[in-house]
């Protein structure tokens, strides 16, 4: 990989306890101004960020293993992205593509047609968030097929709007008390190798879902199947080999639109440009956001031209969709991904991290599963000798790592998964240091709780 030059020192350094006094003061101001329903995983406030570090308002330098939930894959202040944004802002910040269009939107659409799986003719629409992309993918599928029903899966996360909450599986905090939700959404069992019956293959798990689709919904009523190739908030669940291709084949044979939600997995995160590439599936529509624009708000759907072009003019869009500044950032971020070969970098991160996590699992006896691809990796914590989830230990590990200056995120239907989502530009030494902190935190908590 080409050498990366960082603006900030790439090391962990604590000058106060966490949170420090400046962060504590900001928390007090926040309580008086920001709605309580907006949560934050980490009680420190960012002042600067670069590469694999976040510097807080107290001057602490923390290792970032969250990337703003898989967003800052090229770092939070990639020089190419920063310069592209400055250049675009100096010309115009907005005209609305639906009023007076601009080349940046077209260039992003051309890039996505080239990067996404499949060599068929494609069309793209740009939006602001992953949830918007999902909503519009469903709209296209329903209009194009003339059908209503949508299938989503256990443990899925697709967003926080009314329709995407219906598609999302977990109630708290995403859905509780926000209903009623959009109708004609059906949930089917996911392939979850760690928790499936022993010996259940990917093909068998897919057939289980297909049987339910055919009996409970009917292929003639089904507009689309939507699935994350690796589930994100649900616990970084990697389906068994064969699960996705079997579903995709069935969908194609029955005229059902296959939507791959790659909002979290896309743009080099899993060691390929898109996670769909790992099993050779070619989605009819792919949804994207997060890592595509270096931290600027931008999302997209890219799909078969015959599907997207069925929508009448004016049926897709939005005031800020494909904002010119966000488009400039995306084009620069994609260039950085190519320049540094970030798919290869994600694979290197996997090679560095997985052996250490597996060795730790063998040692401590409270990690039921290690899984993931590329720089999207996870540990599922369970009570010793069982597969019973241990969300309390998981939360304590994340909190303990933070006290040592390492930011990690939790996830999972049962709240018992630690996920590692480092920026793809993180250096080996910084990553090694963060892993050592995590290992020591897990060992210390296991001893403290006398779990082994």
HUGI-V736496 format. One record per pair of residues at least 24 apart in sequence whose ideal C-beta (glycine too) atoms are under 6 Angstrom apart, sorted by the first residue. I is the first residue (numbers start at 1). J is the second residue. D is the distance in Angstrom with one decimal. If there is no record, write none. Layout:
i = {I I}
j = {J J}
d = {D D}
This chain:
i = {1 1 1 2 4 6 6 7 8 8 10 10 10 10 12 12 12 13 14 14 15 15 16 18 18 19 19 20 22 22 23 23 41 42 49 50 50 51 51 52 52 52 62 62 63 63 63 64 65 65 65 65 65 66 66 66 67 67 70 70 70 70 70 71 71 72 72 73 73 74 74 74 75 75 76 78 78 80 80 80 81 81 81 81 84 84 84 85 85 88 88 88 89 93 96 97 98 102 104 104 104 105 105 107 108 108 111 112 112 115 116 116 117 117 117 117 118 121 122 122 123 123 123 124 124 125 125 126 126 126 127 127 127 128 128 129 130 130 130 130 131 131 131 131 132 133 133 133 133 134 134 134 134 135 136 137 137 137 137 140 140 141 141 141 142 143 144 144 145 147 147 147 148 149 149 149 149 150 150 150 151 151 151 152 152 153 153 153 154 154 155 155 155 155 155 157 157 157 158 170 186 188 191 191 191 192 193 194 202 202 202 202 203 203 205 206 206 206 210 219 222 224 224 225 225 225 226 226 228 229 229 229 229 230 230 232 233 234 235 235 235 236 236 236 238 244 244 245 245 248 257 258 258 259 260 261 262 262 263 263 263 264 267 267 268 268 268 268 268 269 269 270 270 270 271 271 271 271 271 272 292 293 293 293 293 294 294 296 296 297 298 298 342 345 346 346 346 349 350 353 356 360 364 364 365 366 366 375 375 377 378 378 379 380 380 381 384 389 389 390 391 391 396 397 397 400 401 401 401 404 406 406}
j = {340 341 345 340 425 50 51 50 50 53 51 53 427 430 63 405 433 61 60 405 59 60 58 44 403 43 44 58 57 58 57 58 409 407 76 75 77 75 425 423 426 430 405 407 406 430 434 407 407 408 420 422 434 407 409 421 421 423 264 269 290 291 421 290 295 295 423 291 424 294 333 336 423 425 295 294 336 332 335 336 294 329 332 333 328 329 332 325 329 324 325 328 325 325 319 322 317 324 324 327 328 322 327 331 327 330 334 300 302 273 286 302 274 276 277 282 282 305 302 305 305 308 309 300 302 301 316 300 321 322 299 318 321 297 320 299 159 263 289 299 159 160 161 164 299 287 289 299 301 158 159 164 287 163 301 259 285 287 301 307 308 223 224 257 223 311 307 310 223 221 222 223 184 184 217 221 222 185 223 224 186 188 225 187 226 188 190 227 189 190 190 231 234 237 413 232 233 234 261 413 217 212 239 240 243 237 240 369 240 241 242 243 242 246 243 243 246 247 250 254 256 257 259 251 256 258 259 261 261 260 265 275 276 265 275 264 411 413 411 412 417 372 378 419 371 279 281 279 281 281 284 283 284 285 286 287 286 288 287 289 290 290 291 292 337 342 343 346 424 374 376 373 374 376 343 346 347 373 374 343 330 326 329 330 333 329 333 326 329 326 326 330 424 424 374 375 424 375 374 377 435 439 442 446 452 446 451 422 424 420 417 419 418 416 417 416 451 414 416 416 415 416 445 441 442 441 437 438 441 437 434 437}
d = {5.8 5.7 5.3 5.3 5.2 5.6 4.4 4.6 4.0 5.8 5.2 5.9 5.3 5.0 5.2 4.5 5.7 4.4 5.1 5.0 5.0 5.8 4.7 5.8 6.0 4.5 5.0 3.0 4.1 4.7 5.8 6.0 5.9 5.7 3.6 5.9 5.0 5.1 5.6 5.3 3.3 4.7 4.8 5.5 4.7 5.9 4.2 5.4 5.8 5.0 5.1 4.9 5.8 5.2 4.7 5.5 4.8 5.0 4.9 5.9 4.9 5.8 4.9 4.8 5.6 5.3 5.4 4.2 4.7 5.2 5.1 4.6 5.2 4.8 5.9 5.3 5.4 4.2 6.0 5.1 3.7 5.0 4.6 5.4 4.3 5.9 3.7 5.7 5.4 5.7 5.0 3.9 5.9 5.9 5.8 5.0 4.9 5.5 5.2 3.6 5.7 4.3 5.5 5.9 5.0 5.3 5.7 5.8 4.5 5.3 5.3 4.9 6.0 5.0 5.8 4.7 3.9 4.1 5.5 5.9 4.8 3.9 6.0 5.6 4.5 5.5 4.8 5.1 5.2 3.2 4.6 5.9 4.5 4.9 5.4 5.4 5.9 3.7 3.8 5.5 2.9 6.0 4.8 4.6 5.8 4.1 5.9 4.1 5.2 4.8 5.4 5.1 5.4 5.3 5.6 5.0 4.8 5.3 4.9 5.7 5.8 4.5 3.7 3.9 4.7 5.8 4.6 4.7 4.7 5.6 6.0 4.0 4.5 5.0 5.1 4.8 4.7 5.1 5.9 5.3 5.2 5.7 4.7 5.6 5.5 5.7 4.3 5.7 5.5 4.4 5.4 5.3 3.1 5.8 5.0 5.7 3.5 5.7 5.9 5.6 5.6 5.4 3.7 4.8 4.1 5.3 5.0 4.1 3.5 4.9 3.3 3.6 4.3 5.1 5.3 4.9 3.6 5.0 5.3 4.0 5.0 4.1 5.3 5.4 5.9 5.5 4.2 5.8 4.7 5.7 5.7 3.8 5.3 5.2 5.3 3.8 5.2 5.6 5.8 3.5 4.5 5.1 3.7 5.4 5.2 5.1 5.2 5.5 5.7 4.7 4.7 5.3 4.9 4.7 4.9 5.0 5.5 5.6 5.7 4.6 5.5 5.8 3.7 5.2 5.4 4.1 4.7 5.5 5.9 5.8 5.2 4.1 4.0 5.4 5.7 4.4 4.1 5.6 3.4 5.5 5.3 5.3 4.5 4.0 5.7 4.9 3.9 4.2 3.9 5.9 3.9 5.5 4.5 5.0 3.5 4.4 5.5 4.3 5.2 5.5 5.5 5.5 5.8 4.9 4.9 5.9 5.5 5.7 5.7 4.6 5.1 4.7 4.8 5.9 5.1 4.9 5.3 3.6 3.8 5.5 3.6 4.8 5.5 5.6 5.9 4.2 5.7 5.6 5.0 4.7 4.8 4.6}
